[in-house]
Amino acid sequence: MTADIRPVTRALLSVSDKTGLVPFATALVAHGVELVSTGGTAKAIAEAGLPVKDVSDLTGFPEMMDGRVKTLHPKVHGGILAIRADAGHQASLAEHAIAPIDLVVVNLYPFEATVARKADFDETIENIDIGGPALIRGAAKNHGDVAVVVEAADYEAVLNEIAAHGGTTLPLRRKLAQKAYARTAAYDAAISNWFARELKEEAPAFRAFGGKLIEALRYGENPHQSAAFYASDEIRPGVATARQVQGKQLSYNNINDTDAAFEAVAEFHPARTAAVVIVKHANPCGVAEGASLAEAYAKALACDPVSAFGGIIAVNRTLDAASARAMVEIFTEVIVAPDATEEAIAVVASKKNLRLLLTGALPDPRAPGLTVKTVAGGLLVQGRDNASADDLDLKVVTKRAPTERELTDLRFAFRVAKHVKSNTIIYAKDLATVGIGAGQMSRVDSARIAARKALDAAEALGLAEPLTKGSVVASDAFFPFADGLLAAVEAGATAVIQPGGSMRDNEVIAAADAAGLAMVFTGVRHFRH
């Protein structure tokens, strides 16, 4: 036996998730491993007919305080933390009759699942594990001698090494230790963030975030960047929770763009309307409502058919065959939907590389949450932009008020503006985008680019004039000068929606009045960087 292999003579098992427990315990016993366990885990092992020693027999103390205290004892932690090659440690084990523990198998109380099902405060507190993290961290610290397992996925690796070497190797123990610390870190992050939400603490003194690996990605935004995809503890339908029905592995950019598309389409309640969002490079290039998904898709595609090539399509209703047939006519990277009919799935299957993701539901655009951005040496954390266009109290600031048709399109346009990179200008007509200007340093440039793209789309569609004629326009932030507004007037817009709040609001209002425009202020800004 090589120097770094440690035999496993005694294992402590204490798991909430008992998936694979009995087969694993059976295999350990077959290798001559003595099992020590607690509570329900010991009961499950014993009911399988396997020999198991209750931890209370080891410690000489019963479980107490409703199971809050059971493994927090020197005869447990001494057996885990003793360094096998340290004579002093070995003397302490002998003096106090402490038996070494070579393998610790613990998964934690289901805190995240308890929060997800909206349990009350007291029940959630009771699902904070104390002994489990202590066992995990102790075993991970002493990984030179002890193997620690925190999820059933690693049972096989441990058994394979015991079968092959009579014990565990140092490389495996180090790998398991890293995972163990990451697991307790993510667990503590979930607890601390839950506490912050309960206390309505918007800027806690310490902030931690954790996640569980969904998959390693081939690369990041560019081929020279490494990347991986993690699931957080937030329960929110989307790309992280979706079932991939078919298609190639998602790339980093696919995931980013799919999230942007699905969050945008969630702004449109499916009971009210069918809606489609087409995204390219994290920006919508076409958004529309319609009587059906097929109609909404046709309207969204008409906004910018060139940019839609190789894009992401998100829908807010069950994908049907008619809309699927239209969508597969051009090259598309991903279609994401709450659900799909079997016929629609078969249609998409004709394009074997096209990814189809089904999420089961839409995310709630009004739900609170956090967004995180890294900067050099730090994190920027903010609340999700959960302002909804439906909830805004619009203020008419011009001599002319918008017509009902204009007002409907204005709310639609501002709903879209929330999901386009700033500076943002959206032209909309008949519940469809007809020009989108995104991410420009100058708002007037965004207005002009959106109008130029509308001209290109009109030419592609064989229209006599661009659809911006008679449209409405939305701006994600106030117009600092009248020039951006005048560019919209030149494009043919008849009504404007913007947050207001500029030092030159009066100049902008005067320019709108002079042009006969209707303009409303929202009082809400939708910067997105």
C-alpha positions as CSV (number, residue, x, y, z in Angstrom):
1,M,0.0,0.0,0.0
2,T,1.5,3.4,-1.0
3,A,2.0,6.0,1.6
4,D,-0.9,8.2,0.6
5,I,-3.6,5.5,0.7
6,R,-5.6,5.4,3.9
7,P,-7.6,2.3,4.7
8,V,-11.3,2.7,5.6
9,T,-12.1,0.7,8.8
10,R,-14.8,2.9,10.2
11,A,-17.3,5.2,8.5
12,L,-19.8,7.7,9.9
13,L,-22.9,8.1,7.8
14,S,-25.6,10.8,8.5
15,V,-27.6,11.8,5.5
16,S,-30.9,13.6,4.9
17,D,-31.0,12.5,1.3
18,K,-30.9,8.7,1.4
19,T,-30.6,8.2,-2.3
20,G,-28.2,5.3,-2.9
21,L,-27.6,4.9,0.9
22,V,-28.4,1.2,1.3
23,P,-26.3,0.0,-1.7
24,F,-23.4,2.1,-0.6
25,A,-23.6,0.9,3.0
26,T,-23.9,-2.7,1.8
27,A,-20.7,-2.3,-0.3
28,L,-18.9,-0.8,2.7
29,V,-19.9,-3.7,4.9
30,A,-18.7,-6.1,2.3
31,H,-15.3,-4.4,2.4
32,G,-15.2,-4.9,6.2
33,V,-16.0,-1.3,7.1
34,E,-17.7,-0.7,10.5
35,L,-20.7,1.6,10.2
36,V,-21.6,4.3,12.7
37,S,-24.8,6.3,12.1
38,T,-27.5,8.6,13.5
39,G,-31.2,8.8,13.7
40,G,-33.1,8.0,10.4
41,T,-29.9,7.0,8.6
42,A,-29.1,4.4,11.2
43,K,-32.7,3.1,11.0
44,A,-32.6,2.8,7.2
45,I,-29.3,0.9,7.4
46,A,-30.6,-1.4,10.1
47,E,-33.8,-2.1,8.3
48,A,-31.7,-3.2,5.3
49,G,-30.3,-5.9,7.6
50,L,-26.8,-4.3,7.9
51,P,-24.8,-4.1,11.1
52,V,-24.7,-0.4,12.3
53,K,-23.6,1.2,15.6
54,D,-25.7,4.2,16.7
55,V,-23.6,7.3,17.4
56,S,-25.0,7.4,20.9
57,D,-23.2,4.1,21.6
58,L,-20.0,5.8,20.5
59,T,-20.4,9.0,22.6
60,G,-22.2,7.5,25.6
61,F,-24.8,10.3,25.3
62,P,-28.3,10.0,23.7
63,E,-29.4,12.3,20.9
64,M,-31.1,15.2,22.7
65,M,-33.0,18.4,22.1
66,D,-35.0,17.0,19.2
67,G,-31.8,15.8,17.5
68,R,-30.0,19.2,17.7
69,V,-27.2,17.5,19.7
70,K,-25.9,14.1,18.6
71,T,-22.5,14.3,16.9
72,L,-21.0,17.3,18.6
73,H,-18.8,15.2,20.9
74,P,-15.0,14.6,21.3
75,K,-15.5,10.9,20.6
76,V,-16.8,11.8,17.2
77,H,-14.7,14.8,16.2
78,G,-11.6,13.4,17.9
79,G,-11.9,10.3,15.7
80,I,-12.2,12.5,12.6
81,L,-9.6,15.1,13.4
82,A,-6.8,13.0,14.8
83,I,-3.7,13.0,12.5
84,R,-2.7,9.4,12.1
85,A,1.0,10.1,11.9
86,D,1.0,12.4,15.0
87,A,2.1,10.4,18.1
88,G,0.5,12.9,20.4
89,H,-2.8,12.6,18.6
90,Q,-2.6,8.8,18.8
91,A,-1.9,9.0,22.5
92,S,-5.0,11.1,23.0
93,L,-7.1,8.7,21.1
94,A,-5.8,5.8,23.3
95,E,-6.1,7.7,26.5
96,H,-9.8,8.6,25.9
97,A,-10.8,5.4,24.1
98,I,-11.6,7.2,20.9
99,A,-11.9,5.1,17.7
100,P,-10.6,6.7,14.5
101,I,-13.2,7.5,11.8
102,D,-11.8,7.2,8.3
103,L,-14.8,8.1,6.1
104,V,-17.5,10.7,6.8
105,V,-20.6,10.7,4.7
106,V,-22.9,13.6,5.3
107,N,-25.5,15.5,3.3
108,L,-27.1,18.4,5.0
109,Y,-30.6,19.2,6.2
110,P,-32.6,20.4,3.2
111,F,-32.5,24.1,4.0
112,E,-32.7,25.3,0.4
113,A,-35.7,23.0,-0.4
114,T,-37.4,24.2,2.8
115,V,-37.1,27.8,1.7
116,A,-38.2,26.9,-1.8
117,R,-41.5,25.5,-0.5
118,K,-42.0,28.7,1.5
119,A,-42.0,27.1,5.0
120,D,-42.6,29.4,7.9
121,F,-39.7,31.1,9.9
122,D,-39.5,28.5,12.7
123,E,-39.5,25.5,10.4
124,T,-36.9,27.1,8.2
125,I,-34.7,27.6,11.3
126,E,-35.0,24.0,12.3
127,N,-33.7,23.0,8.9
128,I,-30.4,24.7,9.5
129,D,-27.9,21.9,10.0
130,I,-25.2,22.4,12.7
131,G,-23.6,19.0,13.3
132,G,-23.5,18.2,9.6
133,P,-21.3,21.2,8.5
134,A,-19.0,20.6,11.6
135,L,-18.5,17.0,10.6
136,I,-17.9,17.9,6.9
137,R,-15.4,20.7,7.7
138,G,-13.6,18.6,10.3
139,A,-13.2,15.7,7.8
140,A,-12.2,18.0,5.0
141,K,-9.5,19.7,7.2
142,N,-8.1,16.3,8.0
143,H,-8.3,15.0,4.4
144,G,-4.7,13.8,4.7
145,D,-6.3,10.8,6.6
146,V,-10.1,11.1,6.2
147,A,-12.3,11.0,3.2
148,V,-15.5,13.1,3.2
149,V,-18.5,12.6,0.9
150,V,-21.2,15.3,0.7
151,E,-23.3,13.9,-2.2
152,A,-24.3,10.5,-3.5
153,A,-22.6,11.1,-6.8
154,D,-19.3,10.3,-5.2
155,Y,-20.2,7.0,-3.6
156,E,-19.0,5.1,-6.6
157,A,-15.6,6.8,-6.7
158,V,-15.0,5.9,-3.0
159,L,-16.0,2.3,-3.5
160,N,-13.9,1.9,-6.6
161,E,-10.8,3.1,-4.7
162,I,-11.5,0.8,-1.7
163,A,-11.9,-2.1,-4.1
164,A,-8.8,-1.2,-6.0
165,H,-6.4,-0.1,-3.3
166,G,-7.9,-1.1,0.0
167,G,-8.5,2.5,0.9
168,T,-8.7,6.0,-0.5
169,T,-6.0,7.9,-2.3
170,L,-4.8,11.4,-1.4
171,P,-5.9,12.9,-4.8
172,L,-9.4,11.7,-4.3
173,R,-9.5,12.9,-0.6
174,R,-8.3,16.4,-1.7
175,K,-10.9,16.5,-4.5
176,L,-13.6,15.5,-2.0
177,A,-12.4,18.0,0.6
178,Q,-12.6,20.9,-2.0
179,K,-16.2,19.9,-2.8
180,A,-17.0,19.6,0.9
181,Y,-15.9,23.2,1.7
182,A,-17.7,24.5,-1.4
183,R,-20.9,22.7,-0.3
184,T,-20.8,24.2,3.2
185,A,-20.0,27.6,1.8
186,A,-23.0,27.5,-0.6
187,Y,-25.1,26.2,2.3
188,D,-24.1,29.1,4.6
189,A,-24.6,31.5,1.7
190,A,-28.2,30.3,1.2
191,I,-28.8,30.7,5.0
192,S,-27.3,34.1,5.3
193,N,-29.1,35.4,2.2
194,W,-32.4,34.0,3.5
195,F,-31.9,35.8,6.8
196,A,-31.1,39.1,5.0
197,R,-34.4,38.8,3.0
198,E,-36.3,38.0,6.2
199,L,-34.8,41.0,8.0
200,K,-35.2,43.2,4.9
201,E,-31.5,43.9,5.2
202,E,-30.5,45.4,1.8
203,A,-26.8,45.8,2.5
204,P,-25.6,43.1,5.0
205,A,-22.1,43.5,6.3
206,F,-21.0,40.3,4.6
207,R,-22.5,38.9,1.4
208,A,-21.9,35.4,0.0
209,F,-23.2,33.6,-3.0
210,G,-23.0,29.9,-3.8
211,G,-24.0,27.5,-6.6
212,K,-24.1,23.9,-7.7
213,L,-22.4,22.9,-10.9
214,I,-24.9,22.3,-13.7
215,E,-22.2,21.6,-16.3
216,A,-18.7,22.7,-17.4
217,L,-18.8,24.6,-20.6
218,R,-16.5,24.3,-23.6
219,Y,-15.4,27.9,-23.2
220,G,-16.8,31.3,-22.1
221,E,-17.7,34.3,-24.2
222,N,-14.5,33.7,-26.3
223,P,-12.6,30.4,-26.9
224,H,-9.7,31.5,-24.7
225,Q,-11.9,31.9,-21.6
226,S,-12.9,29.0,-19.4
227,A,-16.5,28.8,-18.1
228,A,-19.0,26.7,-16.2
229,F,-22.7,27.0,-15.4
230,Y,-24.0,26.9,-11.8
231,A,-27.5,26.8,-10.3
232,S,-28.1,29.2,-7.4
233,D,-30.5,28.6,-4.6
234,E,-33.0,30.9,-6.2
235,I,-36.1,29.1,-7.4
236,R,-36.9,30.8,-10.7
237,P,-38.0,29.2,-13.9
238,G,-35.5,29.7,-16.7
239,V,-32.5,28.4,-18.4
240,A,-30.9,27.0,-15.2
241,T,-34.0,24.9,-14.5
242,A,-35.1,24.0,-18.0
243,R,-35.2,20.6,-19.5
244,Q,-33.2,20.4,-22.8
245,V,-35.3,18.3,-25.1
246,Q,-32.8,18.2,-27.9
247,G,-29.9,19.9,-29.6
248,K,-26.2,20.5,-28.9
249,Q,-24.7,21.5,-25.6
250,L,-25.5,25.1,-24.7
251,S,-22.6,27.5,-24.9
252,Y,-21.9,30.3,-22.5
253,N,-23.4,32.9,-24.9
254,N,-26.4,30.6,-25.6
255,I,-27.1,30.5,-21.9
256,N,-26.7,34.3,-21.4
257,D,-28.9,35.1,-24.4
258,T,-31.5,32.5,-23.6
259,D,-31.9,34.0,-20.1
260,A,-32.2,37.5,-21.6
261,A,-34.9,36.3,-24.0
262,F,-36.9,34.3,-21.5
263,E,-36.9,37.1,-18.9
264,A,-38.1,39.5,-21.5
265,V,-41.0,37.3,-22.8
266,A,-42.1,36.8,-19.2
267,E,-43.2,40.4,-19.1
268,F,-46.2,39.3,-21.3
269,H,-48.7,37.4,-19.3
270,P,-49.8,34.3,-21.4
271,A,-53.4,34.6,-20.3
272,R,-53.6,38.0,-21.9
273,T,-51.6,37.6,-25.1
274,A,-49.2,35.4,-27.0
275,A,-45.8,36.9,-27.2
276,V,-42.4,36.2,-28.8
277,V,-39.0,37.7,-28.1
278,I,-36.0,37.2,-30.5
279,V,-32.7,38.0,-28.9
280,K,-29.2,38.4,-30.5
281,H,-26.2,39.1,-28.4
282,A,-28.3,39.7,-25.2
283,N,-30.5,42.4,-26.9
284,P,-34.0,41.8,-28.3
285,C,-34.0,42.4,-32.0
286,G,-37.7,41.7,-32.3
287,V,-40.6,41.6,-29.9
288,A,-44.3,41.2,-30.6
289,E,-47.7,40.3,-29.2
290,G,-50.3,38.5,-31.3
291,A,-53.4,36.4,-31.3
292,S,-51.2,33.3,-31.7
293,L,-47.5,32.5,-31.3
294,A,-47.2,32.2,-35.0
295,E,-48.6,35.7,-35.6
296,A,-46.4,37.2,-32.8
297,Y,-43.3,35.5,-34.3
298,A,-44.0,36.9,-37.8
299,K,-44.4,40.4,-36.3
300,A,-41.2,40.1,-34.2
301,L,-39.2,38.7,-37.1
302,A,-40.3,41.6,-39.3
303,C,-38.6,44.1,-37.0
304,D,-35.1,42.9,-37.9
305,P,-35.0,39.7,-40.0
306,V,-31.2,40.0,-40.6
307,S,-30.2,40.1,-36.9
308,A,-32.7,37.3,-36.1
309,F,-30.5,34.8,-38.0
310,G,-28.7,32.7,-35.4
311,G,-30.7,34.2,-32.6
312,I,-32.6,32.9,-29.6
313,I,-36.4,32.7,-29.6
314,A,-38.5,32.8,-26.4
315,V,-42.2,32.3,-26.2
316,N,-44.6,32.8,-23.4
317,R,-47.0,30.0,-24.1
318,T,-46.9,26.3,-25.0
319,L,-45.0,26.0,-28.3
320,D,-47.3,24.7,-31.0
321,A,-46.6,23.1,-34.4
322,A,-47.6,26.1,-36.5
323,S,-45.2,28.4,-34.8
324,A,-42.5,25.8,-34.6
325,R,-42.7,25.3,-38.4
326,A,-42.2,29.0,-38.9
327,M,-39.3,29.2,-36.5
328,V,-37.3,26.4,-38.1
329,E,-37.3,28.1,-41.5
330,I,-34.3,30.2,-40.5
331,F,-31.2,29.2,-38.5
332,T,-31.9,29.6,-34.8
333,E,-29.7,28.6,-31.9
334,V,-32.3,28.1,-29.2
335,I,-36.1,28.0,-28.7
336,V,-37.2,28.3,-25.1
337,A,-40.8,27.9,-24.0
338,P,-42.8,26.9,-20.9
339,D,-43.9,23.8,-22.7
340,A,-44.3,22.3,-26.2
341,T,-46.8,20.0,-27.9
342,E,-45.5,16.6,-29.1
343,E,-46.1,17.8,-32.7
344,A,-44.0,20.9,-32.1
345,I,-41.2,18.8,-30.6
346,A,-41.3,16.7,-33.7
347,V,-41.0,19.7,-35.9
348,V,-38.0,21.1,-34.0
349,A,-36.4,17.6,-34.2
350,S,-36.0,18.1,-37.9
351,K,-33.1,20.5,-37.0
352,K,-30.9,18.2,-34.9
353,N,-28.6,21.0,-33.6
354,L,-31.4,23.4,-32.6
355,R,-31.7,23.4,-28.8
356,L,-35.2,23.2,-27.4
357,L,-35.6,24.1,-23.8
358,L,-38.8,23.7,-21.8
359,T,-39.0,25.4,-18.4
360,G,-42.4,24.4,-17.1
361,A,-43.4,27.9,-16.2
362,L,-42.5,31.6,-16.7
363,P,-40.5,33.6,-14.1
364,D,-42.5,36.3,-12.3
365,P,-41.3,39.7,-13.6
366,R,-42.5,41.4,-10.4
367,A,-40.6,39.0,-8.0
368,P,-37.8,40.5,-6.0
369,G,-34.3,39.1,-6.3
370,L,-30.7,40.0,-6.6
371,T,-28.4,40.6,-9.6
372,V,-24.6,40.4,-9.2
373,K,-21.8,41.9,-11.3
374,T,-18.1,41.5,-10.6
375,V,-15.8,44.4,-10.7
376,A,-12.1,44.5,-9.9
377,G,-11.8,43.4,-6.3
378,G,-15.5,43.4,-5.6
379,L,-19.1,42.6,-6.3
380,L,-21.9,45.0,-7.2
381,V,-25.2,43.6,-5.8
382,Q,-28.6,45.1,-6.5
383,G,-32.2,44.3,-6.4
384,R,-33.7,42.9,-9.7
385,D,-35.5,45.5,-11.8
386,N,-39.0,44.2,-11.1
387,A,-40.9,47.3,-12.1
388,S,-43.7,46.4,-14.4
389,A,-45.2,48.6,-17.1
390,D,-48.6,47.5,-16.0
391,D,-48.1,49.1,-12.6
392,L,-46.8,52.5,-13.7
393,D,-48.8,55.7,-13.1
394,L,-48.3,57.5,-16.4
395,K,-48.3,61.2,-16.4
396,V,-49.3,63.1,-19.5
397,V,-47.0,66.1,-19.8
398,T,-47.9,67.4,-23.3
399,K,-50.8,69.4,-24.6
400,R,-52.0,66.3,-26.5
401,A,-52.8,63.1,-24.6
402,P,-52.0,59.8,-26.3
403,T,-54.9,57.9,-28.0
404,E,-55.9,54.5,-26.6
405,R,-54.0,52.8,-29.4
406,E,-50.9,54.9,-28.7
407,L,-51.2,54.3,-25.0
408,T,-51.3,50.5,-25.6
409,D,-48.2,50.7,-27.8
410,L,-46.4,53.0,-25.3
411,R,-46.8,50.5,-22.5
412,F,-45.7,47.7,-24.8
413,A,-42.6,49.7,-25.9
414,F,-41.6,50.6,-22.3
415,R,-42.0,46.9,-21.3
416,V,-39.5,46.0,-24.1
417,A,-37.1,48.9,-23.2
418,K,-36.6,47.3,-19.8
419,H,-34.8,44.4,-21.4
420,V,-32.6,46.3,-24.0
421,K,-29.1,47.5,-23.2
422,S,-28.8,51.2,-22.5
423,N,-29.0,53.7,-24.1
424,T,-32.2,52.3,-25.4
425,I,-34.7,53.6,-28.0
426,I,-37.7,51.4,-29.0
427,Y,-40.1,52.2,-31.8
428,A,-43.3,50.1,-31.6
429,K,-46.5,49.9,-33.6
430,D,-49.5,47.6,-33.2
431,L,-47.9,45.7,-30.3
432,A,-44.7,44.9,-32.2
433,T,-41.2,46.5,-32.2
434,V,-40.5,48.2,-35.5
435,G,-37.0,49.6,-34.6
436,I,-34.6,48.9,-31.7
437,G,-31.6,51.0,-30.9
438,A,-29.4,49.5,-28.2
439,G,-26.3,50.2,-26.2
440,Q,-25.2,53.4,-27.7
441,M,-23.2,56.1,-25.8
442,S,-25.6,58.8,-27.1
443,R,-29.3,58.5,-26.9
444,V,-29.7,60.3,-30.2
445,D,-27.5,57.7,-31.9
446,S,-29.8,55.0,-30.5
447,A,-32.8,56.8,-32.0
448,R,-31.1,57.1,-35.4
449,I,-29.9,53.5,-35.4
450,A,-33.3,52.2,-34.6
451,A,-34.8,54.3,-37.4
452,R,-32.1,53.1,-39.8
453,K,-32.8,49.5,-39.0
454,A,-36.5,50.1,-39.6
455,L,-35.7,51.4,-43.0
456,D,-33.6,48.3,-43.7
457,A,-36.5,46.1,-42.5
458,A,-39.0,47.9,-44.7
459,E,-36.7,47.4,-47.7
460,A,-36.4,43.7,-46.9
461,L,-40.2,43.4,-46.6
462,G,-40.9,45.4,-49.8
463,L,-42.8,48.2,-47.9
464,A,-43.2,51.6,-49.3
465,E,-42.2,53.3,-46.0
466,P,-40.7,52.1,-42.7
467,L,-43.1,51.0,-39.9
468,T,-41.8,53.8,-37.7
469,K,-44.2,56.1,-39.5
470,G,-47.1,56.3,-37.1
471,S,-45.3,54.4,-34.4
472,V,-44.6,55.3,-30.7
473,V,-41.2,55.5,-29.1
474,A,-39.9,54.5,-25.7
475,S,-36.7,55.6,-24.0
476,D,-35.3,53.7,-21.0
477,A,-34.1,57.0,-19.4
478,F,-34.9,60.7,-19.8
479,F,-34.0,62.6,-23.0
480,P,-31.1,64.9,-21.8
481,F,-31.7,67.2,-24.8
482,A,-34.5,67.6,-27.3
483,D,-32.3,66.1,-30.1
484,G,-33.1,62.5,-29.4
485,L,-36.8,63.3,-29.4
486,L,-36.5,65.2,-32.6
487,A,-34.7,62.2,-34.2
488,A,-37.8,60.1,-33.2
489,V,-40.1,62.7,-34.7
490,E,-38.1,62.5,-38.0
491,A,-38.5,58.7,-37.9
492,G,-42.3,59.2,-37.8
493,A,-43.1,58.6,-34.1
494,T,-46.4,60.2,-32.9
495,A,-46.1,59.5,-29.1
496,V,-43.4,59.1,-26.5
497,I,-42.9,57.3,-23.2
498,Q,-39.9,58.2,-21.0
499,P,-39.1,58.4,-17.3
500,G,-38.7,62.2,-17.2
501,G,-36.5,63.9,-14.6
502,S,-34.0,65.8,-16.8
503,M,-33.0,69.4,-16.1
504,R,-34.2,70.1,-19.6
505,D,-37.6,68.4,-19.4
506,N,-39.3,71.7,-20.3
507,E,-37.3,72.0,-23.5
508,V,-38.1,68.4,-24.4
509,I,-41.8,68.9,-23.6
510,A,-41.9,72.1,-25.7
511,A,-40.3,70.2,-28.6
512,A,-42.9,67.5,-28.3
513,D,-45.7,70.0,-28.3
514,A,-44.3,71.8,-31.3
515,A,-44.2,68.5,-33.2
516,G,-47.8,67.6,-32.1
517,L,-46.5,64.6,-30.1
518,A,-48.2,63.1,-27.1
519,M,-45.7,62.3,-24.3
520,V,-46.1,60.6,-21.0
521,F,-43.6,60.3,-18.1
522,T,-43.3,57.1,-16.1
523,G,-41.1,58.3,-13.2
524,V,-39.3,54.9,-13.5
525,R,-35.9,54.4,-15.3
526,H,-34.8,51.1,-16.9
527,F,-31.1,51.4,-17.2
528,R,-29.5,48.1,-18.2
529,H,-25.8,47.8,-18.6
